[in-house]
Amino acid sequence: MIDPATDIRCASGPHVFVEDVAAPVLEEHDRHHLARSLRLRDGDPLTLSDGAGRWVSARFGDSVSVEGETHFVAPPRWEIALVVALAKGTKPELTVQKATEIGVDHVILVATARSIVHWDDAKQRRNLDRLDRVANEASMQSRRVRLPQISYAGSLASAQSMCGDVVVHRADFDGEPISGGVRAVAIGPEGGWTDSERRALPMSVDLGPTVLRAETAAIVAAHQMSNIRHRVTED
């Protein structure tokens, strides 16, 4: 049963991140967005989170006033990750946005042999800053209380090492359906995996009966992993 008093999905008003929910201070760009774009007025409700599991109900104003107790949402039973080949255009933003909304904990952008796009150090810093902002905005929209981590890996081996002991499964046609034991999925570029990349990630999962665009495959994999974790948690 959902408890409306403690489930942030049932809370009123926009959702914003602050450093300390006990003594909240809004960032200037957040305050501007709330007042100008969302047209909040003094006394209007909102929720605040520290991005690490804590959240409170509050009231908007020159100084934000906290209402009631601080709630703490325990971490998920396990984390889920996406390893996504670099792509051109706005595809990385779309992938990060939707993965964040769905509940992915870690998104790793990776350079693969057939990636069209490549990032030098300057592009890496600039693009990761942009994707962090995308993840932050998507976390506010989806009322997350834990911010996801967005990273870059220069190779699949480096991406695997970022996932620690969790085995990264590549999305491919020779795999099994995603199960509860799959906690990190790698999505290849439009040109597909090379033989050496298949050897580097020998475990694979199949995402369905049709050929998916890379960004669609990322969304499907994220949803399947998140849904399995959610069902286990609810049970």
N, C-alpha and C positions, 0 to 999 in steps of 0.2 A: 504493500500500500504506500502511495506517495503521501508524505506529510507536507502540506502546503506551507507550513510555518518554517520548515527547514530545507525544502527543495528550492534551489535558486531558480529553476525553470518556472516556478509559480510566482516569483517575486515581481513587484511592479517597477516600472521605469527602466531607463537605459542602464547598461552595465559598463563600469569603468575600472581600470586598474590604477592602484596607488601603491606607494611603497609600504605604508603602515595603515592598516584598517582601523587601528585604535586612535590614531591621530592623522586623519587623511588630509592630504594636500593634493589638489588636482593640478596636473600639468596644464600649462597655459593653452596648448592646442586642444586638450580635452575639454577645458572649460569653454573655449570658443566654440567648439563643435556642439556642446550641450546647449549653450545659450543661443547661438546663431542658427545652427542647422536644425537642431531638434526643438528649439524654442522652449527650453525649460525655464520656468520661473521660480522665484524664491519659494521654498516649501514643497516643490514637486519631488516625488520619490525617485530614487535610483538605488542601485546596488554597487558596492565597491568590493574589489578583491585584490589581494596582494600577489596573485599569480602563483602562489605556492599552497593553495588549498583553503585559505581563510577568506570569508566574505561576510559582509554586514549590509543591512538595510540602512539607508541614509536619506537626508533631505538636502536638496540643492539650495545654494545661497552663496553669499560672499565668503562665508566659511561653511564648509559642509558639516552638517550635524549628523552624528551616528544615532541610529535608533535601535534599541534592543541589544541582544547578545551577539557575540561573534560566533559564527558557525565555522566548523572545520570539516572539510570533505576529505576523507582518507584517500591515499593514492590508490589507483586501480590495482587489481590483483597482479597484473603484469603490464609492462609497457609494450606498445606496438610501434613499429617503425616502417617508414617507406624509404627506399633507396631509388631515386628517380634520375634517369639519364638527362643530362642537360638538353634543353630544347630551345628553339628560337621563339621570338615574339613574346607574347604574354602567357605562354603555356606554363612556365614555372610559377607565376603568380596565381593562376587558376588552380594549379595542383596544390600549392601551399594553402590557399584559401579554403578549398573544399576539404582537404585532409584535416585542417584545423577544426573546421565545423563538425566533421565526423568524429573526431576524438583522437587522432594520431598524436603520439607523444614526441616523435622525432622524425623530421623529414631531412634526408641527406641528398643533396644534389651531387651527382657524380659524373665525371668525364668518362665516357666510354669510347671505344674504338670508332664507332660510327656516329658519334655525336657531331652534329653540324656546328654547334656553338662550343667555344672554348673560352675559359675565363683566365686572364692573367691576374696578378695579385691585386691590381687596382680594380678591375672588374669584379673580382671576388668580393672585396670589401664593400664596394658600392651595391652590388646585387644582393648580398646578404643583409645589408642594412635595409634595403627596400623590402625584401621578403620578410624580415622581422616585423616591419610595420604592417605588412599584409596579414601576418599571423596574429599580430596584436589586435587589429581591427576585426578579424574573423572571430577571435576569441571573445571580444566584447559582444559581437552580434549573436554568437551562439551561447553566451553566458557561461563560458568555461571559467573555472577557478584555478586552473593550472595552465600556464603558458607552455606551448610546445617549444622544442629546441629545433632550430634551423641551422644546418651545417653544410659544408662543402667538402667533398673528398676527391682527390685527384685520381683515384683508381678504385676498382672494386675491392681490392685487398684492403685499402685504407677504410673504405666504407664498412666492410665486415669487421674490421678492428674497432670502429666506433660503436658497433652493436655489442661488443663484448662477447659473452658466451652464447648469445642468441644467434642461431644459424639464419643467414639471409637466404631466402628461397627466391630464385628467379621466376618471374612470370613467363611461362612458355607453354607450348601446346602438348608437351610430353609429360605434364605433371598431373598430380592428384588434386582434387578439390581442396580448398583451404579448410583446415581443421584447427582445433584449439591449440595444437602444438606449433602452429605457424605464427610467428610474432614479428617477422620482418620480411617484406617482399620487395624485390628489386624489379623495377619497370625499365625495360630497355628502350633504346631509341627507335625512331620510325624504321630505320634500316635493319633492326633486329640485332640479336646477339651474334658475336663471332664464336667460332668453335673454342677458342681459348677462354672466352668469357663464360661459356657454358661449363668448361672444365673448372674454372675458378669458383663457380657457384653450381655445384652438381645437383643440389636439391631443387626441385621445381614444383610450381603449382600452376594449375590451369584455371583461368578466370571465366571460362564459359564457351559456348558453341560458336561465337562469332569473332571476327578479327576486330580488335578495338584500337582506337587511337591511343597513343601513350597516355594522354591526360585522362581519358576515360578509364583506361586500365588502372591507373593510380586510384581513381575514385572508387572503382569496383573493389579493388584489393583492400583499400582502407575501410570501406563499409563492411566487408565480410569479416575482417579481423576484429573490428570494433563491435559488431553485432554479436559475434561469438563470445567475446569478453563480457559484454553487457549481460547476455543471457546467463552466463556462468555466475556473474556477480549477483544477479537478481535471484537465482536459485539458491 
